[in-house]
Amino acid sequence: MADTVWMKNGDRLTGTIKVFDGGKLMLDTPYGGSIPIDMKQVKTLQSDQELLVKQDAYSGEKAKSIKASDEGRVTLENGEAPKTVPIASIQQIMKPKPIIQDLTVTGNVDLALDFKRADTDTDDYNIAFKTQARHGKWRHNATGEYNRESQDSVTTTDNWSAEYALDRFITDKWFWQGRIDYKSDHIENLERQRTVGTGPGYQFWDDELGAFSLTTLLNRTDYRYSDDTQVNFYSAALKWDYSRYLIGKTVQFFTTGELGRPLDNTATYSLDTDIGLRYKLTEWASLNLKAEKDQVSGTSNSDLNTTRYTAGLGVTW
């Protein structure tokens, strides 16, 4: 049976409630796809689904169903005494998970391949993933990427990177992050980069239509070059993570990156960023276009400055 949302202007929408977060109620409909609804414009609503309803940031109540009530209110049916609450007091609605009820997991894998057979045979591979899981005050972030290019069986690019970051939310917006990042390159002069850092961050928003956060970090970085020389230093860095759905949640613009500067001026700066677009073909498949830049400038050894453009298919969840 369809869920129903009554609007303050008299309209009535039917579909399946997917999630409410960040002030937006996502209603999945057979006639218009996923529709974001401003919860401030909702008069009342009802659903026969079992839903987790959270009235604060960290704890929630599992309602067997939600019934319509007076304007600006809903009734939670939980198998005991029904409870009527103001819609304005609800911060989040989602499907409960079997073990950790308020666990939410999102992510994507993007794959790009390019094979050319001519006077010069060229093979290019790129695979990248990003996933995020949040439970209560904790958020886990993991990213990784692998790049390989060859011409006439001679490898010209061969590198991979991985990062794990753990966020602990202090308030609804402020969090503290600890992270570790590792990069390995079998071709470039700078063959290994390892960074461990920690620092505060601020989540401007995080909802069904996108997210934006900034994090400042104090890092310990180790560089190793192909001639076995090493450079170790502390640095300050600014990380950003921005994504936004456009055109009825069919096109996603995204950019992530980190800009750092050593505290002892060993290097002028380092920059690692990507920017791109993702077009949804289905609920899980997408086309992606992406530009990446990795630059380390001002070291005593050879600088690193690479730019890469990719296009391919992806999977989202």
N, C-alpha and C positions, 0 to 999 in steps of 0.2 A: 504494500500500500504506500502511496506517495505521501511524503511529508508536505505540510502546507504552511505557508508564510503569509500572514495578512499585513499589508502595508498601511501606514497612516493615511495615505491618499486614497484608500479604498480598493487598491489592487489586491489580487490574491494570486500567489505564485505556488505552483506545485512542483515537486521533484524529490531529490534525495539530499538531505543535509550531509555535507562531507566534513566540514570543520567550521568553527567560528574562532577567529583569533585576530588580534590587531584591529578590532573594530569592524571586520568584514566577515559576513556569513557567506560561505560558498555553498550554493545550491546547484546540484548537478541535475540538469533537465534534458529530456529527449528532444526538445525543440530548440534549445539555444546553447547547449553545452554547459560548461561551468559558468555560473553567473555570480559575480561578487555583489553582495547587498550590504549597504550601510546599515548597521544594526540600529543606529539612531532613528532610522525611518521605519523600523518594524513596530507594528502595533502589538502583535502577539504571534505565536507559532505553535505548531504541534508536530509530534513525530512519534511513531510507534517503534522506532529503533531503541535499542539499549545504548545510551550515550553517557559519557563521563562529562559532568558539568562542574566547572571550577569557578568558584566565587572569589578566589585569591590566587596568587601566583603559583602555589606549591601543593595545595591539597584540593581534592574534588570529591564529588558525590556521584555514584553510579546510579542513574535513573533508568528504570525499566522502560519508561516512556515519558514524553513531555506533552502536556495538555494545554490547549489554549485557555486563556483567562481574560481578565479585564485588560483594558489598554495599558501597555507598558509592563505587563506581568505575564508569567507563565507558571504552570503548576507541575512540579516534579513528582512523578509517581515512582516510588522506590520500594513498593511492596509493603510498606508500613503506613504511617499517616502521611497523606499527600502534603507537600509543602509548596506554597505559592511564594515566589520570589520576584523582585523587580528585574526586568531585563537588563537594566543599567548596572546591576550588581554582578552580572555574569561576565567573566573575563575570557573564558575558553569553553568550547564544546568540541568533543572529538569522540571517535569510536574507542571504547576501552580495549586495552591490550590484555591478553590472558594472564601475564605474570606481572609486568610492571605497567600499571594501568595508564599512566600519563606519558609513556615513552613514545616519542615521535621520531621517525627516521626518514630522512630525505637524501637524495643523491643523484648522481648521473655518471655514466661512462660514455666518453666520446672516442670514436675510432675514425682515423683517416688513413687511406691507402692511396698510393699513386705509383703506377707501373707504366713505364714508357719503353718501347722497343724501337730503336732507330739506330743511327750510326753510333750513338752512345746509349747503352741500356741504363735506365735509372729506376731504382726501387726506393720508395719512401714509405716509412711506417710511423704512425703516431697514435698512441693510446693514452688517454688521461682519465682519471676518475676523481670524484669528490663526493664525500658522504658525511652526513652530520646526524648525530643522535642526541636527543635531549631528554633528560628525566629530572624533574624537580629543579634543583638549583645547579645541576651539572649539565654541561654540554660537551660532547666529544666531536672533534673535527679531524678528518683524515683526508689527505690528498696524495696523489701520485701521478707520475707521467713517465713514459718511455718514448724516446725518439731514435730512429735509425734511418740513415740514408746511405745509398751506395751507388756508384757509377762504374759500370763494367766490372762488377764484382769487387771493386775497391771501396771499402767503407770510408765515408767522408764525415758521417755524424753517428755517434753512438753514445748516448747518455741517458741517465734515469735520475729521478728525484722522488723523495717521499717526505711527508711531514705529518706529524701528529700534534694536535694542540688540545689541551683540556681547559675549559672555562668553568669557573665557579662564580655564579651570580651572587652579588652582594645585595643588590636591589633589583627592581624590575629591569633597569637599564644598565647599571654598572656591573662589570664583572672583572675577575682577575684571571689572567691566562698564563699557563706554562706550556712551552712548546719545544720540540726538537725537530730539526730539519737536516736532511742529508742529501747531497747531490754528488753524483759520480759521472765523470766524463772520460772516455777512453781515447779521445782524439785531441781535444784542446789541451793547451799547456797547463791550464788550471784544472787538474784532474779530480780534486775532491774538495767539497765545501761541507763543513759541519757546523751547525749553529744550535746553541741551546739558549733559550731566553725566557724572560718572565716580565709581566707588567700589566697595568690596568687597561681596560677597554670599555667602550660605550656602545650599546646597541640602540641605534636611533629608531629602528622599527624592524619587525620580523613577523610577516603575515603571509597569507596565501598569495599575495601579489608581488612579494619580493622582500628583500632584507638589505640593511645597510649597517655596518659596524666599522669602528675605527679602534685600533689597538696600538698603544705605545709600549715598546719593549726595550729592556736592557739585555743585550746579547753577549755571549761569549762565542767567538767565531774562530774556526781553524781552517786555514787554506793549505793544501799540499799541491805542489807543482810536479810536473813530469820529471824534473831533474832532482826530485826528492827534497828540495828546499821547502820550508814550511813558514807560514806567517800566522801568528796567533794574536788576537786583539779583542778588546771590548768595544761595543758599538751601541748606539741608540738608533732605534728604527721605528717607522710608522707603517702599520699594516692597514689595508682596507679590503673590504669584501662587500660588493654592491651587486644586487640583481633586481630586475624589475620586469614584470610581465606587461606586455603592450597588446593592443588590438584584440581585446576579448580573451586574454590569456593564451594567445596562440604564438606570440613572438616574445622571447626573453632576451633582454640586454643584460650583459654581465661584465664585470671587471673585478679582478683581484690583483693584489700586488703588495710589494714591500720596498720601501725606500730607506736605506740605512747609511749612517756615517760613523766611522770609527772615532772613538774618543781620543785616541793618541795620534790621529792624522796619518796612520799607516797607509790608508787609501783615501782618495777624495770622496767617493761614494759608491754604493752598490744599488742596483735597481733590478728587480725581478717582477714582471707584471704581465698580465694578459688581458685582452679585451675581445669581446665577440658577441655574436647573435646566435640564438638557438630557436629554430622554427619547429613547432610541434606538428608531427604528421598524425599521430594517434595519442592516446593517453600515456603511452610509454615510449614511443619512438619519435626521434627528432632529427632534423638536419642542423648542422652547426658550421659556423664560420668563425675563425679565431686567429688573432695575431698575438704573438708572444715576443717578449724582449727580455734578455738576460745580459746585464752589463756590470762589470767591475772596472772602475777607472782609477788610475793614479797609484797602482801598486808598483813596487820596485821590479816586479817581474812583468811578463807580457800581460797586457790588459785583456779582458774578456768582453766581447761585444757581439752578441748573436741575436738575430731577428728571424722569426719563423712564422709562416702563414699556412694554415691548414683548413681543410674543408672535409666534412665526412658525416657519418651517421652516428647517432647516439641513443642511449637508453636512459630513461629517467624513472625514478621511483619516489 
